[in-house]
Amino acid sequence: MLTREQILQHTLPTESVPCPEFGDSATLTVRRMTAKEFLALNAKLKAEPDLAFAHWITATVVDASGNKMFTEADVVALADKDFVLVNRLAEAAIRVNGDGRAQAEKNSTTRSSDSSTA
């Protein structure tokens, strides 16, 4: 049985993503989001689907200390960057987060279905 301490001390998994556009050894780190971050991201994806990949990157790419590398002020600029790089980072973010996009869509559909049958 897990203890409270084990759960609270659990660190978020990360994945190193190669970024050959910036040199052979260039990488960025993508991490799993917290539950609170995921819910906030889900709202942003619904509000701005055309910026979805940039929102995924902003929410998950971290520096060597584990701090977010980008802010909301960077979303539009990230969306205008090389698609291959943006897509690679967004795919890693989705993978590390257990395909949260599909889960968010499922939850949204379930809630809509639940409310329409009530």
Secondary structure, DSSP 8 states (H G I E B T S, - for coil): ---HHHHHH----EEEEE-GGG-TT-EEEEE---HHHHHHHHHHHHH-GGGHHHHHHHHHEE-TTS-BS--GGGHHHHHTS-HHHHHHHHHHHHHHTTSHHHHHHHHHHHHHHHHH--
